[in-house]
Amino acid sequence: RDGRGDNRNAPVVVSYTLGADATTSVRVLSANGREVFAVTRGRADKAGQNSVTWNLRDNANRAVAPGTYQVEILAESDGGERVRRYVPVTVTR
């Protein structure tokens, strides 16, 4: 559930929790794994709850087509530990 209720064109807020301070990158990927939109790259996030917002647009600022997308969250600690998670998001219009 993405929390948008009946407003299908509302931005999607992706929340994630970090166990330690980390550098994060969040990307939206198409069904075939291609990058649709880079939400953040190399952002310094603190331990605890963090969130980013995707406005349902691609890197060229075009509205994305309806369908299922994967939000990739990549976090890297100062020590070089990397964690990658995927969250599915369904866009309906």
JOLINCOR-V630912 format. One record per helix or strand. SS is the DSSP state (hx for helix, st for strand). FROM is the first residue (numbers start at 1). TO is the last residue. If there is no record, write none. Layout:
BEGIN
SS;FROM;TO
SS;FROM;TO
END
This chain:
BEGIN
st;12;18
st;22;29
st;35;45
st;48;54
st;57;57
st;63;63
st;67;76
st;82;91
END
